């Protein structure tokens, strides 16, 4: 088992590997691969123990049917990976994409759920239980709807029901409290939107912290980030050393990196 007491967690929406362009279908295979190599260089430089990615394709026509997570796993040198597909469509123009995890830790169990049944644009989450020296660490990687606040609240309620059923924060569980992260398409300052709704629930469970906040927490759009949409919720079993948005242009979102240490 790998067991660094310091843990680096990164979340990034990779925008289907298209970089800053408006649509991935405009790119050749080489163009998509160049974009993925830029993401991989970022991941190697940061060297996070856990990487949560959104908008990751498995077999989609619009980025030349490249398996993006396999590509990044190999290029960035991660031992373990899991992809949860929330959108799947067959036919002449196939689509298959969702949320992915790259990690230095062995994955003991992983599962994913879509919030609905749409074949295009559906959101969802991945939950993986990782084997660490301190215990079994669940990591939840979320992507919420960008159009409707009410839909985002419904999606968070779906996630809350999932977490309640898992009993991760119950007394006597062998699991550490979960780290929850991803692209929430919602700002933390809006009291009636998804981030605050989830934060309230998590604080009621065991006093979570939300990162990043305040000045410099904007993640979208990456050239001039005026909206903070990407977050990492950290349980109280960790002491956070730093939480920052990285200046990066590998996607239309900037990555969020949190460095933390498990308490003695």
PAKETOR-478109 format. One record per residue (C-alpha): x, y, z. Coordinates in steps of 0.001 Angstrom, whole numbers. Layout:
N
+---------+---------+---------+
:      xx :      yy :      zz :
+---------+---------+---------+
:       X :       Y :       Z :
...
+---------+---------+---------+
REM end
This chain:
264
+---------+---------+---------+
:      xx :      yy :      zz :
+---------+---------+---------+
:       0 :       0 :       0 :
:    1127 :    3553 :    -737 :
:     756 :    5733 :    2302 :
:    1937 :    9340 :    2105 :
:     669 :   11346 :    5047 :
:     480 :   14268 :    2649 :
:   -2211 :   13850 :      32 :
:   -2611 :   15893 :   -3151 :
:   -6026 :   15863 :   -4817 :
:   -6723 :   17549 :   -8146 :
:  -10018 :   18042 :   -9982 :
:  -10266 :   19162 :  -13618 :
:  -12914 :   19210 :  -16325 :
:  -10860 :   18268 :  -19407 :
:  -13575 :   19345 :  -21910 :
:  -13336 :   16144 :  -23973 :
:   -9677 :   16883 :  -24714 :
:  -10435 :   19853 :  -26956 :
:   -8426 :   22446 :  -25060 :
:   -9846 :   25949 :  -25433 :
:  -11691 :   25410 :  -28710 :
:  -15520 :   25490 :  -28650 :
:  -16102 :   21980 :  -30038 :
:  -13977 :   18843 :  -30007 :
:  -15325 :   17708 :  -33378 :
:  -13291 :   20444 :  -35083 :
:  -10049 :   18611 :  -34235 :
:   -8129 :   15866 :  -35994 :
:   -6914 :   12844 :  -34063 :
:   -3477 :   14450 :  -33790 :
:   -5071 :   17645 :  -32515 :
:   -6933 :   15795 :  -29757 :
:   -3759 :   13901 :  -28846 :
:   -1791 :   17153 :  -28604 :
:   -4406 :   18464 :  -26194 :
:   -4231 :   15292 :  -24131 :
:    -442 :   15489 :  -23967 :
:    -819 :   19006 :  -22530 :
:   -3142 :   17626 :  -19854 :
:    -707 :   14774 :  -19142 :
:    2214 :   17199 :  -18740 :
:     161 :   19151 :  -16207 :
:    -666 :   15967 :  -14288 :
:    2970 :   14870 :  -14232 :
:    4086 :   18284 :  -13002 :
:    1499 :   18416 :  -10213 :
:    1955 :   14730 :   -9287 :
:   -1349 :   14463 :   -7423 :
:   -2151 :   11199 :   -5671 :
:   -5781 :   11414 :   -6792 :
:   -7013 :   13068 :   -9998 :
:  -10740 :   13562 :  -10631 :
:  -11596 :   14314 :  -14262 :
:  -14877 :   15265 :  -15901 :
:  -15968 :   15101 :  -19568 :
:  -13810 :   12063 :  -20277 :
:  -14606 :   10069 :  -23427 :
:  -14362 :    6314 :  -23823 :
:  -15532 :    5870 :  -27419 :
:  -16956 :    9028 :  -28983 :
:  -17014 :   10046 :  -32632 :
:  -16355 :   13705 :  -31869 :
:  -12830 :   13069 :  -30601 :
:  -11897 :   10294 :  -32998 :
:  -12905 :    7461 :  -30634 :
:   -9798 :    7914 :  -28504 :
:  -10139 :    6429 :  -25005 :
:   -9113 :    9563 :  -23145 :
:   -8594 :    8038 :  -19702 :
:   -6415 :    5220 :  -21049 :
:   -4360 :    7807 :  -22931 :
:   -3883 :   10009 :  -19852 :
:   -3201 :    7080 :  -17545 :
:    -351 :    5913 :  -19747 :
:    1012 :    9366 :  -20579 :
:     929 :   10635 :  -16978 :
:    2033 :    7349 :  -15396 :
:    -841 :    6425 :  -13098 :
:   -1134 :    2848 :  -11853 :
:   -4896 :    2802 :  -11317 :
:   -7868 :    4263 :  -13179 :
:  -11644 :    4064 :  -13343 :
:  -14110 :    5562 :  -15841 :
:  -17820 :    5881 :  -15183 :
:  -19763 :    6410 :  -18424 :
:  -22923 :    8501 :  -17951 :
:  -23708 :    9029 :  -21639 :
:  -23796 :    6213 :  -24147 :
:  -25156 :    6255 :  -27690 :
:  -24525 :    3760 :  -30469 :
:  -24947 :    4014 :  -34226 :
:  -22857 :    5790 :  -36814 :
:  -22056 :    8655 :  -34442 :
:  -21355 :    6877 :  -31142 :
:  -20883 :    8660 :  -27852 :
:  -19580 :    7340 :  -24546 :
:  -18289 :    9684 :  -21855 :
:  -18472 :   10525 :  -18169 :
:  -16194 :   11022 :  -15157 :
:  -12798 :    9422 :  -14588 :
:  -10343 :    8880 :  -11754 :
:   -6579 :    8428 :  -11872 :
:   -4885 :    7418 :   -8644 :
:   -1656 :    6150 :   -7111 :
:   -3700 :    4005 :   -4723 :
:   -5229 :     594 :   -5482 :
:   -8963 :     787 :   -6194 :
:  -10768 :   -1724 :   -3968 :
:  -14233 :    -949 :   -5336 :
:  -15675 :    1571 :   -7779 :
:  -19123 :    2366 :   -9116 :
:  -20885 :    5153 :  -10939 :
:  -24382 :    6506 :  -11362 :
:  -25956 :    8784 :  -13937 :
:  -28478 :   11326 :  -12703 :
:  -30837 :   10556 :  -15594 :
:  -31160 :    8623 :  -18840 :
:  -30295 :   11143 :  -21565 :
:  -27867 :    9862 :  -24197 :
:  -26295 :   13310 :  -24591 :
:  -25386 :   15795 :  -21887 :
:  -26270 :   13567 :  -18943 :
:  -24339 :   14170 :  -15735 :
:  -23436 :   11820 :  -12917 :
:  -20823 :   10792 :  -10384 :
:  -18152 :    8187 :   -9728 :
:  -17361 :    6746 :   -6302 :
:  -14142 :    4795 :   -5748 :
:  -12873 :    3242 :   -2517 :
:   -9083 :    3528 :   -2379 :
:   -6667 :    1472 :    -309 :
:   -4424 :    3815 :    1660 :
:   -2140 :    3248 :    4635 :
:   -4585 :    5187 :    6823 :
:   -7652 :    3188 :    5770 :
:  -10172 :    2869 :    2957 :
:  -10678 :    6313 :    1421 :
:  -13833 :    6895 :    -650 :
:  -13499 :    9554 :   -3351 :
:  -16569 :   10931 :   -5115 :
:  -16147 :   12739 :   -8449 :
:  -19229 :   14750 :   -9452 :
:  -20396 :   16635 :  -12552 :
:  -23630 :   18633 :  -12315 :
:  -25980 :   20181 :  -14871 :
:  -24975 :   23623 :  -16166 :
:  -28420 :   24854 :  -17244 :
:  -30849 :   24535 :  -14331 :
:  -30411 :   25328 :  -10644 :
:  -33397 :   23129 :   -9774 :
:  -31901 :   20262 :  -11741 :
:  -28605 :   20657 :   -9864 :
:  -30434 :   20511 :   -6532 :
:  -32184 :   17310 :   -7660 :
:  -28808 :   15862 :   -8623 :
:  -27303 :   16756 :   -5244 :
:  -30263 :   15088 :   -3522 :
:  -29512 :   11974 :   -5605 :
:  -25896 :   12093 :   -4419 :
:  -26927 :   12662 :    -793 :
:  -29167 :    9596 :    -914 :
:  -26251 :    7578 :   -2287 :
:  -23938 :    8769 :     504 :
:  -26571 :    8101 :    3159 :
:  -26922 :    4538 :    1908 :
:  -23148 :    4047 :    2070 :
:  -22918 :    5087 :    5757 :
:  -19362 :    6316 :    5186 :
:  -19481 :    8704 :    8145 :
:  -21277 :    6339 :   10554 :
:  -19568 :    5242 :   13753 :
:  -17754 :    1933 :   13396 :
:  -17345 :    2058 :    9618 :
:  -13967 :     846 :    8256 :
:  -13949 :    3773 :    5814 :
:  -12454 :    7205 :    6159 :
:  -14876 :   10051 :    5500 :
:  -15173 :   10615 :    1729 :
:  -13497 :   13360 :    -264 :
:  -16059 :   14864 :   -2658 :
:  -14945 :   16903 :   -5651 :
:  -15727 :   17851 :   -9228 :
:  -17382 :   20360 :  -11545 :
:  -20525 :   21616 :   -9815 :
:  -21496 :   24256 :  -12392 :
:  -22519 :   26311 :   -9387 :
:  -20856 :   29039 :   -7367 :
:  -20209 :   28586 :   -3658 :
:  -21639 :   31988 :   -2728 :
:  -25182 :   31214 :   -3872 :
:  -27066 :   29964 :    -788 :
:  -29840 :   28266 :   -2773 :
:  -27650 :   26468 :   -5323 :
:  -25976 :   23066 :   -5376 :
:  -22606 :   23744 :   -3735 :
:  -24133 :   25233 :    -595 :
:  -26800 :   22515 :    -533 :
:  -24161 :   19780 :    -514 :
:  -21900 :   21703 :    1878 :
:  -24721 :   21994 :    4420 :
:  -25310 :   18243 :    4265 :
:  -21608 :   17383 :    4598 :
:  -21112 :   19767 :    7510 :
:  -24030 :   18126 :    9287 :
:  -22253 :   14790 :    8846 :
:  -18828 :   15795 :   10150 :
:  -17822 :   19435 :    9672 :
:  -16358 :   19444 :    6151 :
:  -14269 :   22228 :    4616 :
:  -14908 :   23643 :    1142 :
:  -12015 :   24628 :   -1136 :
:  -11182 :   26916 :   -2865 :
:  -12972 :   30009 :   -1604 :
:  -12392 :   33747 :   -1693 :
:  -10132 :   35689 :   -3990 :
:   -8474 :   33643 :   -6713 :
:  -11029 :   30821 :   -6600 :
:  -12374 :   31353 :  -10139 :
:  -12007 :   28355 :  -12454 :
:  -14122 :   29207 :  -15525 :
:  -13482 :   30239 :  -18240 :
:   -9795 :   29478 :  -17890 :
:   -8402 :   32463 :  -19887 :
:  -10216 :   34872 :  -17542 :
:  -11862 :   32874 :  -14740 :
:  -14713 :   34894 :  -13276 :
:  -16749 :   31930 :  -11960 :
:  -15709 :   29372 :   -9366 :
:  -17430 :   26155 :  -10454 :
:  -14953 :   23465 :   -9369 :
:  -14498 :   22427 :   -5740 :
:  -13063 :   19879 :   -3338 :
:  -14915 :   19081 :     -96 :
:  -12445 :   17936 :    2571 :
:  -13469 :   15966 :    5694 :
:  -12196 :   16995 :    9151 :
:   -9816 :   14038 :    9328 :
:   -7460 :   16082 :    7102 :
:   -5488 :   19251 :    7763 :
:   -5374 :   21359 :    4582 :
:   -1946 :   22855 :    3838 :
:   -2931 :   24642 :     627 :
:   -5865 :   24956 :   -1738 :
:   -5417 :   26764 :   -5010 :
:   -6586 :   27167 :   -8554 :
:   -3742 :   26456 :  -10965 :
:   -3084 :   28801 :  -13845 :
:   -3583 :   26443 :  -16759 :
:   -5099 :   26577 :  -20233 :
:   -5377 :   22866 :  -21049 :
:   -9178 :   23166 :  -20877 :
:  -11907 :   25778 :  -20518 :
:  -11766 :   25043 :  -16761 :
:   -8771 :   25620 :  -14529 :
:   -7752 :   22771 :  -12209 :
:   -8158 :   22902 :   -8443 :
:   -5415 :   21375 :   -6285 :
:   -5691 :   20725 :   -2545 :
:   -2706 :   19512 :    -512 :
:   -3616 :   18035 :    2850 :
:   -2315 :   15802 :    5613 :
:   -4259 :   13239 :    7580 :
:   -4441 :   14086 :   11277 :
:   -2517 :   11943 :   13752 :
+---------+---------+---------+
REM end
